[in-house]
């Protein structure tokens, strides 16, 4: 019997997880990370996206340069009809965390299909690989402000597993080091931009979450408190 998926609702918020097949490492170098960032931005559109054409149009730019530069206008000014609002994200070696608000009917499913297929095509070509790269995405409906704050923290603290494996079970050994890693070192998430450090500002819409968590200082506090209390994600 086929499994029926829950219908995702417009203007509702969802924590979405996209995992690789067989725990394949999907980001092997900096170029892979930039391509992932580029994909989040480019594929968030109702219109068909020819990624190769877009790259040719930007042939004078290094991959990801438009997203790296706070002064770049090429992506900021380009008008498009988005499928989702990307509220937050974090890239991990074998999976991606996203906090999304659906803006169009079936928007999250379309967006995830575009991102998954587009990045897989790039990855398979680069690494002479065949077949699916991602499993079917999983989503959790975020219903309350408290849950939203918890998910915001959970998404961004995931990266700590890279420097402290098993911290979720045994706790943080060095809180100061952990906070420094998140605030100053690990750039492959939306956290820098939430702190006012322009990293990939074109990718996320942060106004609503900043208001919910209490601005840049609130972002820092919610992460610190979450780590101290070893709060579990539900």
Secondary structure, DSSP 4 states (H G I P E B T S, - for coil): -PPPPPPP-TT-EEEEEEEBGGG-----SHHHHHHHHHHHHHT-SSS---HHHHHHHTTTS-TTHHHH-TT--TTTS-----SEEEEEEEEETTEEEEEEEE-STTHHHHHHHHHHHHHHHHHHHHTT--S--B---EEEEE-SHHHHHHHHHHHHHGGGGGTSTTHHHH--S-HHHHHHIIIII--SBSHHHHTT--SSTTT---HHHHHHHTHHHHHHHHHHHHHHHTPPP-
